[in-house]
């Protein structure tokens, strides 16, 4: 383990350096409290420190108080002192020191206290990893690694408030995998999961850092395009469509062609209402299905399927999505 030693007495410092080196530790040595604080507060600073109580610049108690103001990572601090009065120990504990060593050093005692510090640090690192894993599970879809429905809708709400406040525009694209039921029926649900991951990975590669992609539900994805007019949102959606279509999904030795139908809506056309924005994109997406799939339909009436351009009536798309008398697909046939 990497350990910081802070002691202004050169003899004591060198003796402690040699002892820790023999115990197999990497040692960083400084001569005053100011240097100790700088080392411990650095991004890659040591996680365990042995600090002399009395030092120039800042004493061991001041270093403890400063380090404890930082949330993480935790530094296990052992105070090295000749003080053994009860009030001195209380003062050290009040400064949130973890342990004490009295001079002159006893090597057996030093080894035991270092092992205690290593256990505490290991436990804290395990807790942090578990916390990070739980936070990720709460925010991400476990199949695709994308944001889950709750998080992508939270992001949409945040971006809508920001755009409205700044009098700018954003857009959404609702992406649905074509013929997904047939893929599951033909190749099995494991293959269907692979297709979902494939589509997610392909779309993720072409989005900007300030656009957001999440799994909306089932085989549907929601893209929130920030700081963009309608044409820019449509172009992002078209790039996603093309990225998915141009590379088949690998299923062992076979390759499965995958396409998506995309509906686009923007605040310039629909306004800043979250539900209305998603409903408009949903209606446009089902119009894309009705027009033959593998295309983008924008809520301003433009349909794009590769180089082909046509017109679409969003009101008609809404009607077609709710009735199959015109041959549009039902909500369960994708």
N, C-alpha and C positions, 0 to 999 in steps of 0.2 A: 504494500500500500504506500501511496505517496503521502508523506507527513511533513507538516511545517513545524520548524523549531524557531521560536523567537526568544532570544536571550541576549542581553547586552554584555554578559560576562563571557569573554572568548574562551576561557578554560572550560567552563561549564557547558558552553555550546558545543565545543569540539568533542567533549566527552560524550555528550548525548548523541551527536552525529555518529560517532564511531559505534556506540551501542546499538542504535537503530539500524545502522548498516549491517552489523553482524546478525541482527534479527531478520534480515532480508527485506528491509523497507527502503524505498527511495526517499531521500531527504532533501527538503528545501530549507535553507537556513538563512535567517535574517537577524539583525542586531537591535531592532527597535520596534515599537508598537505600530508606528505609521507604516513601515514597510510590511509588517504582518497583515494589517488591514488591507493594504493594496493587493497583496498576494492572495488572500482569502476571498476577496471580492471579485477577483478576475474570473472570467468565464470558465477557465479550466483550473481554477484554484484547488488546492488540496482539500480533502474532505475530513481530515483529522489534523488537529494542531496541538502542540505542546507549547504553552505560553508562560514565560516568566511573569510572575505577578508584578514586579517592579521593573519598569523599562522606561527609557527616555521616549519622547514623542507621544506615546499613549501607553498607559499601563495595561496589564492583562484584563482587568475589569472593563476598561473602556473599549478594548478590542471586542470582548464578549458582547457588550451591549450593542455595538455597531453591527456586528455580524448577525445578531438575532433580529435586527430590523428587516433583514432580507427573508423572504418567504421560503425560497428553496434555491439551491440544494442545501440540505442540512449539513453543518460542520460540527463534528464532535470535538469539544474543546476540553483539554486537560490543563489545569493551572498548576504551574510549578512554583512552589513557594516554601519559604522557611516559616511562614505563619502557621500556627496550630491552635490559636485561640478560637473559642467557640464563635465569637462575634465575627472573626475573619472568615470562617467557613460560611456563616450565614450571609455575609456580604458577597462572597463568591457565588453562592447559590442564587442570591437575588439578581446577580448579573447574568444568570443562566449559564454558568459553567456546568459542564457535565461531570467532571471528576477532578481530583486533586492528587498531586504527588509532592511529597515533602523532600527537601534537600537534607542530607546527601541522598542521591538516587540509589534505590535498591533495584537491581536488574530483574529479579523475579517478580517483584511488585509491578514494575514498569511493563513487563510482558503481559501480565494478567490484565492490567488496565487497558492496554492497547487491544487485547482480544475483545474486551467488553465493548470498546469503541467500534471495532470492526463489525461486531454483531449488530449493534444499533444502526450503523450505516447500511448494512446489508438488508436489515428489516425495513428501513425507510425506503430504500431503493425498490424493494419488492412491492411495498404499498403504493409507491408512485406509479410503478408499471401497471399494477392492478387498476388504479384509478384512471390512468390513461386509457386502458383497454375498455373499461366501463363507459368512459366518456365517448370513445369512438363507437362502441356498440349503440349508445343512445342516439348518436347523430348520423350514423352511416348505415346503409343497406349492406347486410352481411354477404350477399351474393355478388354484387357488382363493385362494392367499395365506394359507391357514390353516396351523396347525401340522401337520407331517407325522406319520405314524404313530409314529415313534420318540419325538418330542417330546410328543405327547399321552399316550402311555403312561408316559413319565417323569413327567409332571405328575400322572397318576393315582396312580402309585406314591408320589410325594411327599405328595399329599393323603391317601392312605390311612394312611401313617405318622403324619401330623399328627393325623388324626381319631382314630386308635387311641390315640395318646399322650394326647390331650385328652378321650377318652371322648365324642366327638361323632360325627356321622354325615355321610356324603356319599352321593351317588348318581351313577349314570351313565345316559345315554340313548344307545342305538344307533339311528341314523337311517339308513334306506335309501330311496332314491328308488324310487317305484313305476313299473313298466312302463318301466324305463330302456332295456332292450334294444329295445323297440318304438320308443322315441324315436330311438335311433341308427339303427335299420333304416329308419324312415320319413323322418327329416330329415337323416341323416348324422351322422358323428362330430363334426364341428365344432359342430353344433347340440347334440349331447350334452354337449360341453365347456361350451357356453354355459349349459345347464341346470344343470350342476354348479356353475358360478360363481354363477348366480342363486340356487340353494338356499343356498349358503354365505353369500352376502351377506344374504339374508333372515333367516337364523338369527342371524347375527352382530349384527344390529341390535337384537335383543330380549334378548340375554344381559347379565348383570351383569358388572362389571369383574373380579370374582373367580370367575366361571365360565369354563370353558375349552372351546374347540371346535377339533377337528382332523379332518383327513381320515383316516379309518381304513383305507380301501382301496377302490378301484373307485368305486362309487356310495354307499359307506357313510361316515357321519360319526360321531364319538364326542364326546359332551358330558360333561364332568366338572362336576358341580354341587356346589360346596363349601358346607359349613356348612348342610346342609339335611336335614330329615326327608323321609320317603318322599312325603308329600303335596306338599311344595314341589318336589321333583324332578319329580314327575308334572306339576305345573303348568308348570314351565319347558319340559318336553317338549311339552306341549299348545300353549303359546305358539309354539314353533318350528314345530309342525305347521301351526298356523293361519296363521302368517306366510308360510310357503311356499305354502299352498293358496290364499290369498286374492288373490295377484297372479300372473298368468301370466308365463312367461318370454318376452321379446321376441326373435323370430328374424326380423330384417328387418321385412317387412310383416306377418308372421303372429305370432300369440300362441299359445304352447303351454302348456296347463294342466299344472301340476306338483303332485304330492302326494307325501307321504312316509309310511312306516310306522315307528313308533317303539316300541322296547322299553325299558322302564325297570327298573332294579334298584337297590337301596339296601343299604348296609351293615347297616342295622337288620334286614333280612330275611336277607341272604345271609352277612353277616360281612365281615371285612376282608381276604379273600383276593382278589387282583386277578383271577386266572383265573376263579374262581367267579362273581365279580361280572359280568364280561363275558359269560360263558356264560349266566347267567340273563337278562341283557339281550338276548342274541342269541335265546334261546328265546322270550322275550316278543315280540321283533320279528317272528319268523316266525309266531307266533300272530296278530299284527296282520295279517300278509299273509293268513293263512287265514281271518280274520274279514271280509275284504273290502277291506283296505288303507285308507290315509288315516285312520289312527287311532293312538292310543297305548295300549299294553298295559303295565300295571305288574306287577311280580313278586309283588305281593300279590293279584293276581287281578282288578284293575279294568281294564276296557277303556273308553276314551273315544274317541268319534268325533263331534266336535261336541257336540250336546246328548244324544247317545245313550249310555246306560250299559248294559253287559252284564257277565257274569262269564266268566272264562277260567281254565283249569287249566294252570299252567305245566308240569307234568309231561306233560300232554297235548300242550302246544305243542312240547316237545322231541321227543316221538314223532312228531308230525305233520311236524316239520321234517325228520326222517330218513326218512319213508315217505310216499308219495303215495296210499296206499290210501284215505285219508279226504278226498282232494282238496286237500291242502295243497300249496303251491308247492314245487318242488325248490330246491336251493341256487343253481341257475343261472337260474331263472325268476323275475324280479323285476317 
